[in-house]
Amino acid sequence: MRRLFVILLVAAALLQLHAQELEWSIDANALVNNREGGDDRTPDQTFLFTRLTPQIGLSLDSAQHRLMAGVTWYQPFDGHWDRGQAVPLLHYTWHVTRGDNDLQVRVGMMERDPHAGGERLPYYLWSDSLQYRRHVVKGLTASYRHRHGLLEATLDWRQMQTSHRREAFDFTLHHVWQPTPQGPFFTNTYIRYNHLAKSKEPAPDEGVNDNVVVNPMIGITLPASPWHRAHDSRRGKPLDRFAFQLQAGLLLACDRARSEGRWHTPAGFVARATAHWLWFELEENFYAGQRQMPLYDKFGSQLYLGDQHYHNKIYSRTDLTWHIVANDIVSLHAKLTFHASSACTAFWQQVGVRFNLDARKWKTRRRTGGVTGVPLDITSPY
């Protein structure tokens, strides 16, 4: 915390020297998720936590360069206050926009945005539990948007090597392409590489482990819309008409414990459908095929980051969400989630609220009078 304080003082001094724009943000979350049903891999449990992420920094050259520092504090309400965790943040952002082309690169320790490209990572790549607990990326993120889609990459160094701790990192590549920018059809591809190395003083049976996931899909959006508009509209903002999207493809994985000397290659069919109207959203995720994450019993979440329901040969997840409050600063939602697999059924109930305010939103709403509670325009972005 002392180092963070010094960084903030240096940032303030630079601000005075160069008379550039002060940047700040406050992100506060609270969520309760009660889980009933399940099996040994996905047991009954309740998540109840708050997370507070204040940041301050400066921007140069009309926000083309931005340096931010802060802290994210995660506090579960489980009767053990000492289990709260505060993680420092320090990251640099380079952002350039030229017409329909938008390029952004972030380096450092930064908050993880679940909608960085307009679409949440699939549950077989990033589980709900990790979304709650692992809110920080330590490494690099890059995204490039253009008329025909987007390309984004994330390198997250989750764990550094020590005498008793194994090195772990993951690299994720996401590509979306629309043959016609205003058309309904698109391709959507995810590639993920997880790596779990040895510790500096490894046990005799400790080896290097790899997990590679390739997920090519094709899809359709109705009514036809550019990808970024279709997905920006699904960030909890009400739509005044019905919107639907369907995508389906293959889920291919290659898993290896190098000490065993052989590869596991589970494969299956995966599909995702979403329907959105007014304040209500319905989402269905379906998988059928071989059991994913075959080495989870040995390496757990050190190697695998996805939902353990995908270890079943058949799995269906249905989410019904009511966006009770939805604007650019406050979002409040209630969600019911139904799981059905070859091993179990489960029922989750969730309520979450988020407050997100930064310097740019503050200036905009002061200028328009929105800070006094004037409601936002909720017309369709289509």
C-alpha positions as CSV (number, residue, x, y, z in Angstrom):
1,M,0.0,0.0,0.0
2,R,3.0,2.3,0.6
3,R,4.2,1.9,-2.9
4,L,0.7,2.5,-4.2
5,F,0.6,5.8,-2.3
6,V,3.9,6.9,-3.8
7,I,2.6,6.1,-7.3
8,L,-0.5,8.2,-6.7
9,L,1.7,11.2,-5.5
10,V,3.9,10.9,-8.6
11,A,0.8,10.8,-10.8
12,A,-0.6,13.9,-9.1
13,A,2.8,15.7,-9.6
14,L,2.8,14.8,-13.3
15,L,-0.7,16.1,-13.6
16,Q,0.4,19.5,-12.2
17,L,3.5,19.6,-14.5
18,H,1.7,18.8,-17.7
19,A,-1.7,20.2,-16.9
20,Q,-3.4,17.2,-18.4
21,E,-6.7,15.6,-17.7
22,L,-7.4,13.9,-14.4
23,E,-9.0,10.5,-14.6
24,W,-10.8,8.7,-11.9
25,S,-13.3,5.8,-11.5
26,I,-15.3,4.0,-8.8
27,D,-16.7,0.6,-9.4
28,A,-18.7,-1.1,-6.7
29,N,-20.4,-4.5,-6.9
30,A,-22.5,-6.6,-4.5
31,L,-23.9,-10.0,-5.3
32,V,-25.6,-12.9,-3.7
33,N,-25.8,-16.3,-5.5
34,N,-27.6,-19.2,-3.7
35,R,-26.9,-22.6,-5.3
36,E,-29.1,-25.6,-4.7
37,G,-28.5,-29.0,-6.2
38,G,-25.4,-30.3,-7.8
39,D,-22.8,-32.9,-7.2
40,D,-19.3,-33.3,-5.8
41,R,-17.8,-31.0,-8.5
42,T,-20.5,-28.3,-8.2
43,P,-21.8,-28.5,-4.6
44,D,-24.5,-26.5,-2.8
45,Q,-23.1,-23.2,-1.6
46,T,-23.9,-19.5,-1.3
47,F,-21.7,-16.7,-2.6
48,L,-22.3,-13.3,-0.9
49,F,-19.7,-10.6,-1.5
50,T,-18.9,-7.0,-2.2
51,R,-16.1,-5.6,-4.4
52,L,-14.9,-2.0,-4.4
53,T,-12.5,-0.7,-7.0
54,P,-11.5,3.0,-6.9
55,Q,-8.8,4.2,-9.3
56,I,-7.2,7.5,-10.1
57,G,-4.7,8.6,-12.8
58,L,-4.1,10.9,-15.7
59,S,-4.6,10.9,-19.5
60,L,-2.5,12.6,-22.2
61,D,-3.2,13.6,-25.8
62,S,-7.0,13.4,-25.6
63,A,-7.0,10.1,-23.7
64,Q,-4.7,8.4,-26.2
65,H,-2.4,7.6,-23.3
66,R,-3.7,6.8,-19.9
67,L,-2.0,5.8,-16.6
68,M,-4.2,4.5,-13.8
69,A,-3.5,3.3,-10.3
70,G,-5.9,2.0,-7.6
71,V,-6.9,-1.1,-5.6
72,T,-9.7,-3.7,-5.8
73,W,-11.0,-5.0,-2.5
74,Y,-13.0,-8.3,-2.5
75,Q,-14.9,-9.1,0.7
76,P,-16.9,-12.2,1.1
77,F,-19.6,-12.3,3.8
78,D,-18.9,-15.8,5.2
79,G,-18.4,-15.0,8.8
80,H,-14.6,-14.7,8.3
81,W,-13.7,-11.0,7.8
82,D,-10.0,-11.9,7.5
83,R,-10.7,-13.6,4.1
84,G,-11.1,-10.2,2.4
85,Q,-8.5,-9.5,-0.2
86,A,-7.1,-6.2,-1.5
87,V,-5.1,-6.2,-4.7
88,P,-3.2,-3.2,-6.1
89,L,-3.8,-2.0,-9.6
90,L,-1.4,-0.2,-11.9
91,H,-1.9,-0.2,-15.7
92,Y,-1.1,1.8,-18.8
93,T,-3.6,2.1,-21.7
94,W,-2.9,3.1,-25.3
95,H,-6.1,3.9,-27.3
96,V,-6.4,5.0,-30.9
97,T,-9.6,5.5,-33.0
98,R,-9.5,6.1,-36.7
99,G,-13.0,6.0,-38.3
100,D,-14.4,2.5,-37.9
101,N,-11.1,1.2,-36.5
102,D,-10.5,1.2,-32.8
103,L,-7.3,-0.2,-31.2
104,Q,-6.7,-0.5,-27.4
105,V,-3.8,-2.0,-25.6
106,R,-3.6,-2.3,-21.8
107,V,-0.5,-3.4,-19.9
108,G,0.0,-4.0,-16.1
109,M,-2.3,-5.1,-13.3
110,M,-5.9,-4.2,-14.3
111,E,-9.5,-5.0,-13.6
112,R,-11.0,-7.7,-15.7
113,D,-13.9,-6.4,-17.8
114,P,-16.3,-9.3,-18.5
115,H,-17.6,-7.4,-21.5
116,A,-14.3,-6.3,-23.0
117,G,-15.3,-7.3,-26.5
118,G,-19.1,-7.0,-26.0
119,E,-19.4,-10.7,-25.1
120,R,-18.8,-12.5,-21.8
121,L,-16.3,-15.4,-22.0
122,P,-18.1,-18.7,-22.5
123,Y,-18.7,-20.6,-19.2
124,Y,-16.4,-23.5,-20.4
125,L,-13.6,-20.9,-20.5
126,W,-14.4,-18.8,-17.4
127,S,-16.7,-20.0,-14.6
128,D,-19.0,-17.9,-12.5
129,S,-16.9,-18.6,-9.4
130,L,-13.7,-17.3,-11.0
131,Q,-15.6,-14.2,-12.3
132,Y,-16.4,-13.4,-8.7
133,R,-13.0,-14.0,-7.2
134,R,-10.4,-13.3,-9.9
135,H,-11.1,-9.8,-10.9
136,V,-7.6,-8.8,-11.9
137,V,-5.6,-9.5,-15.0
138,K,-1.8,-9.4,-14.6
139,G,-0.3,-9.0,-18.0
140,L,-1.7,-7.6,-21.2
141,T,-5.0,-7.1,-23.1
142,A,-5.4,-5.9,-26.6
143,S,-8.5,-5.4,-28.7
144,Y,-9.0,-4.2,-32.3
145,R,-12.5,-3.4,-33.6
146,H,-13.3,-2.7,-37.3
147,R,-16.3,-2.7,-39.6
148,H,-16.3,-6.5,-40.0
149,G,-15.9,-7.5,-36.3
150,L,-13.2,-7.6,-33.7
151,L,-10.0,-9.3,-32.6
152,E,-8.9,-9.4,-29.0
153,A,-6.2,-11.1,-27.0
154,T,-5.5,-11.5,-23.2
155,L,-2.3,-12.8,-21.5
156,D,-2.9,-13.3,-17.8
157,W,0.0,-14.4,-15.6
158,R,-2.0,-15.9,-12.8
159,Q,0.8,-17.3,-10.6
160,M,4.5,-16.8,-10.5
161,Q,7.0,-19.6,-9.8
162,T,8.4,-20.0,-6.3
163,S,10.0,-22.8,-4.3
164,H,6.5,-24.2,-3.5
165,R,4.2,-22.5,-6.0
166,R,3.8,-23.5,-9.6
167,E,3.9,-21.0,-12.5
168,A,0.6,-20.6,-14.2
169,F,-0.6,-18.4,-17.1
170,D,-3.3,-18.4,-19.8
171,F,-3.5,-16.8,-23.3
172,T,-6.9,-16.2,-24.9
173,L,-7.6,-15.2,-28.4
174,H,-11.1,-14.1,-29.6
175,H,-12.1,-13.3,-33.2
176,V,-15.4,-12.2,-34.6
177,W,-16.0,-11.7,-38.4
178,Q,-19.1,-10.5,-40.2
179,P,-19.1,-11.0,-44.0
180,T,-21.5,-8.0,-44.2
181,P,-21.2,-5.4,-41.5
182,Q,-25.0,-4.8,-41.5
183,G,-25.8,-8.5,-42.1
184,P,-27.1,-11.2,-39.7
185,F,-24.4,-13.8,-40.1
186,F,-21.1,-14.0,-38.3
187,T,-18.3,-16.4,-37.2
188,N,-17.1,-16.4,-33.6
189,T,-13.9,-18.2,-32.5
190,Y,-12.2,-18.7,-29.2
191,I,-8.7,-20.1,-28.7
192,R,-7.3,-20.6,-25.1
193,Y,-4.0,-22.0,-23.9
194,N,-3.6,-22.8,-20.2
195,H,-0.1,-23.6,-18.9
196,L,0.8,-25.0,-15.5
197,A,4.6,-25.4,-15.0
198,K,6.7,-26.9,-12.2
199,S,7.7,-25.1,-9.0
200,K,11.4,-24.3,-8.4
201,E,11.7,-27.3,-6.1
202,P,9.3,-29.8,-7.7
203,A,8.2,-33.1,-6.2
204,P,9.3,-36.2,-8.1
205,D,5.9,-36.7,-9.7
206,E,5.4,-33.0,-10.5
207,G,5.3,-32.2,-14.2
208,V,4.4,-29.6,-16.7
209,N,0.7,-29.5,-17.9
210,D,-1.1,-28.0,-20.9
211,N,-4.7,-27.3,-21.8
212,V,-5.6,-26.1,-25.3
213,V,-9.2,-25.2,-26.3
214,V,-10.4,-24.3,-29.8
215,N,-14.0,-23.3,-30.2
216,P,-15.1,-22.2,-33.8
217,M,-18.7,-21.2,-34.1
218,I,-21.1,-19.7,-36.7
219,G,-24.1,-17.6,-35.8
220,I,-27.0,-15.4,-36.8
221,T,-28.3,-12.2,-35.2
222,L,-31.9,-11.0,-35.7
223,P,-32.7,-8.3,-36.5
224,A,-29.5,-8.0,-38.5
225,S,-27.0,-5.6,-36.8
226,P,-23.3,-4.8,-36.6
227,W,-21.7,-7.0,-34.0
228,H,-20.6,-4.2,-31.6
229,R,-24.2,-2.7,-31.5
230,A,-25.8,-6.1,-31.0
231,H,-23.6,-6.9,-28.0
232,D,-23.3,-3.4,-26.5
233,S,-27.1,-3.5,-26.3
234,R,-26.9,-6.6,-24.1
235,R,-25.1,-4.9,-21.3
236,G,-28.3,-4.6,-19.4
237,K,-29.8,-1.8,-21.4
238,P,-33.5,-2.2,-22.2
239,L,-34.5,-2.9,-25.8
240,D,-37.8,-1.6,-27.2
241,R,-38.1,-4.6,-29.6
242,F,-37.2,-8.3,-29.6
243,A,-33.6,-9.3,-30.4
244,F,-32.3,-12.9,-30.9
245,Q,-29.0,-14.5,-31.5
246,L,-28.0,-18.1,-32.1
247,Q,-24.4,-19.5,-32.4
248,A,-23.2,-23.1,-32.6
249,G,-20.0,-24.9,-33.3
250,L,-17.4,-27.4,-32.0
251,L,-15.6,-27.4,-28.6
252,L,-12.2,-29.1,-29.1
253,A,-9.6,-29.6,-26.4
254,C,-6.1,-31.1,-26.0
255,D,-5.0,-31.8,-22.5
256,R,-1.6,-33.2,-21.4
257,A,0.2,-34.0,-18.2
258,R,3.7,-34.3,-19.6
259,S,4.7,-36.8,-16.8
260,E,2.1,-39.2,-18.3
261,G,3.3,-38.7,-21.8
262,R,0.0,-38.7,-23.6
263,W,-2.7,-36.4,-24.8
264,H,-6.4,-36.3,-24.0
265,T,-8.6,-34.9,-26.8
266,P,-12.2,-34.5,-25.7
267,A,-14.6,-33.0,-28.3
268,G,-18.2,-32.0,-28.5
269,F,-21.0,-29.8,-29.9
270,V,-21.7,-26.5,-28.2
271,A,-24.5,-23.9,-28.8
272,R,-25.6,-20.7,-27.3
273,A,-28.9,-18.8,-27.8
274,T,-30.0,-15.5,-26.4
275,A,-33.3,-13.6,-26.6
276,H,-33.6,-10.0,-25.3
277,W,-36.8,-7.9,-25.0
278,L,-37.3,-4.8,-22.8
279,W,-35.8,-5.6,-19.4
280,F,-35.8,-9.4,-19.8
281,E,-33.2,-11.7,-21.2
282,L,-33.2,-15.5,-21.8
283,E,-30.0,-17.4,-22.4
284,E,-29.5,-21.1,-23.2
285,N,-26.1,-22.8,-23.3
286,F,-25.9,-26.4,-24.4
287,Y,-23.1,-29.0,-24.7
288,A,-23.1,-32.6,-25.9
289,G,-20.0,-34.7,-26.4
290,Q,-17.0,-36.1,-24.5
291,R,-16.2,-35.0,-21.0
292,Q,-14.2,-31.8,-20.9
293,M,-11.4,-31.1,-18.4
294,P,-10.3,-34.7,-18.0
295,L,-7.4,-33.8,-15.7
296,Y,-9.4,-31.6,-13.3
297,D,-9.2,-34.2,-10.4
298,K,-5.4,-33.8,-10.5
299,F,-4.9,-30.1,-11.1
300,G,-8.2,-28.4,-10.4
301,S,-8.5,-24.7,-11.1
302,Q,-4.7,-24.3,-11.3
303,L,-5.0,-25.6,-14.8
304,Y,-8.7,-25.3,-15.7
305,L,-10.7,-22.1,-15.5
306,G,-14.1,-23.2,-16.9
307,D,-17.3,-24.4,-15.2
308,Q,-17.2,-28.0,-14.0
309,H,-20.6,-28.8,-15.4
310,Y,-18.8,-29.3,-18.8
311,H,-17.2,-32.5,-17.4
312,N,-20.6,-34.1,-18.2
313,K,-21.4,-35.6,-21.6
314,I,-24.6,-33.7,-21.9
315,Y,-25.2,-30.3,-20.2
316,S,-27.8,-27.6,-20.4
317,R,-27.8,-24.2,-18.7
318,T,-30.7,-21.8,-18.8
319,D,-30.5,-18.2,-17.4
320,L,-33.6,-16.0,-17.1
321,T,-32.5,-12.4,-16.1
322,W,-34.6,-9.4,-15.2
323,H,-32.7,-6.1,-15.6
324,I,-34.5,-4.2,-12.9
325,V,-32.4,-1.0,-13.2
326,A,-30.3,-0.4,-16.3
327,N,-28.4,2.8,-17.1
328,D,-24.8,3.9,-17.7
329,I,-24.1,4.1,-13.9
330,V,-26.3,1.7,-12.0
331,S,-27.4,-1.8,-12.9
332,L,-29.5,-4.1,-10.8
333,H,-30.5,-7.5,-11.9
334,A,-32.2,-10.7,-10.6
335,K,-31.4,-14.0,-12.3
336,L,-32.7,-17.6,-12.1
337,T,-30.3,-20.3,-13.5
338,F,-31.3,-23.9,-14.2
339,H,-28.7,-26.6,-14.7
340,A,-29.4,-30.1,-16.1
341,S,-26.7,-32.6,-16.9
342,S,-26.2,-36.4,-17.1
343,A,-25.0,-36.2,-13.5
344,C,-27.3,-33.8,-11.7
345,T,-29.7,-30.9,-11.8
346,A,-29.2,-27.6,-10.0
347,F,-31.1,-24.3,-9.4
348,W,-29.4,-21.0,-8.7
349,Q,-30.9,-17.7,-7.6
350,Q,-28.9,-14.5,-8.0
351,V,-29.3,-10.8,-7.3
352,G,-26.5,-8.4,-8.2
353,V,-26.0,-4.6,-8.3
354,R,-23.2,-2.6,-9.8
355,F,-22.4,1.1,-9.4
356,N,-19.8,2.4,-12.0
357,L,-18.9,6.1,-12.3
358,D,-15.9,7.8,-13.8
359,A,-14.7,11.2,-14.7
360,R,-16.2,11.1,-18.3
361,K,-19.6,9.9,-17.2
362,W,-19.6,12.5,-14.4
363,K,-18.9,15.4,-16.9
364,T,-21.5,14.1,-19.4
365,R,-24.3,13.8,-16.8
366,R,-23.5,17.1,-15.2
367,R,-23.8,18.7,-18.6
368,T,-27.1,16.9,-19.4
369,G,-28.5,17.1,-15.9
370,G,-28.4,13.3,-15.5
371,V,-26.8,13.4,-12.1
372,T,-30.0,14.7,-10.6
373,G,-31.8,11.5,-11.5
374,V,-33.2,12.4,-15.0
375,P,-33.8,9.0,-16.6
376,L,-31.7,7.9,-19.6
377,D,-33.1,7.6,-23.1
378,I,-33.7,3.8,-23.5
379,T,-34.6,3.7,-27.2
380,S,-33.2,0.8,-29.1
381,P,-29.6,1.2,-30.3
382,Y,-30.4,-0.8,-33.5
